[in-house]
Amino acid sequence: MKVITVCGSLRFMKEIMEITEKMDLQGYCMLSIVYPAKSDKDVYTKEEKAMLSKMHKERIKLSDAILVVNIDNYIGRSTKSEIEFAESLNKEIIYYTDLIKQ
């Protein structure tokens, strides 16, 4: 069983949840993004943002691969840094746009 951490912009939160569910149902162990439970008027503190980033990197460390959800080929700054981190650990990088072409 392959363990995969999902990476991508929260602007695609709905798509990320759907993709994660679909891949779970195909037998992959999916580690997902933490979705904001706070309302739009609330923002995370710097410390909270740092903790969420640290925990996401821990999920990447535990994974065999990351799945980059790059709708319309969009990859933001945070996702780019997650890709670089995964590459530094020699993790497999899977791009969602490549999966849908198959």
C-alpha positions in Angstrom: 0.0 0.0 0.0 1.4 3.4 -1.0 1.2 6.3 1.4 0.6 9.6 -0.3 0.5 13.1 1.1 -1.7 15.5 -0.8 -0.3 19.0 -1.5 -2.0 21.9 -3.2 -3.6 25.3 -2.9 -6.5 25.6 -0.5 -8.3 27.4 -3.3 -8.9 23.9 -4.6 -10.2 22.5 -1.3 -13.3 20.9 -2.8 -11.3 19.2 -5.6 -8.6 18.1 -3.1 -11.2 16.5 -0.9 -12.8 14.7 -3.9 -9.4 13.5 -5.3 -8.3 12.3 -1.8 -11.6 10.3 -1.4 -11.3 8.8 -4.8 -7.7 7.7 -4.2 -8.5 6.3 -0.8 -11.2 4.2 -2.4 -8.6 2.9 -4.8 -6.6 1.5 -1.9 -4.0 4.3 -1.3 -3.4 5.6 2.2 -3.9 9.3 1.7 -2.6 11.9 4.2 -4.4 15.2 3.5 -4.2 18.9 4.2 -5.7 20.3 7.3 -8.6 22.4 6.2 -9.3 25.7 8.0 -12.0 25.4 10.5 -12.0 29.1 11.2 -14.3 31.6 9.5 -13.0 33.9 6.8 -12.7 36.8 9.3 -10.3 34.8 11.5 -6.7 34.3 10.5 -4.1 31.9 11.8 -1.4 33.4 13.9 2.2 33.2 12.6 2.8 30.4 15.2 -0.3 28.5 14.0 0.8 28.8 10.3 4.3 27.6 11.2 2.9 24.6 13.2 0.6 23.6 10.3 3.5 23.9 7.8 5.7 21.8 10.2 3.0 19.1 10.5 2.4 18.9 6.8 6.1 18.3 6.3 5.9 15.6 8.9 3.2 14.0 6.7 5.5 14.2 3.7 8.3 12.5 5.7 5.9 9.6 6.4 4.8 9.2 2.8 6.1 7.3 -0.1 5.0 10.1 -2.4 3.2 13.4 -2.7 0.3 14.1 -4.9 0.4 17.7 -6.2 -3.1 18.9 -7.0 -2.3 21.4 -9.7 -5.7 22.4 -11.2 -5.1 24.5 -14.3 -1.4 23.8 -13.7 -1.5 26.2 -10.7 1.3 25.6 -8.1 1.6 28.3 -5.4 4.6 29.2 -3.4 3.8 26.9 -0.4 3.2 24.0 -2.7 6.5 24.6 -4.5 8.3 24.5 -1.2 6.6 21.2 -0.3 7.7 19.8 -3.7 11.3 20.9 -3.0 11.1 19.3 0.5 9.7 16.0 -0.9 12.4 16.0 -3.6 15.1 16.5 -1.0 13.8 13.3 0.7 13.8 11.5 -2.7 10.0 11.1 -2.5 8.0 10.3 -5.7 6.2 13.4 -7.0 2.8 12.8 -8.7 1.1 15.6 -10.4 -2.7 15.5 -10.6 -2.8 16.9 -14.1 -0.6 13.9 -15.2 -3.0 11.4 -13.6 -6.1 12.8 -15.4 -4.3 12.6 -18.8 -3.9 8.8 -18.4 
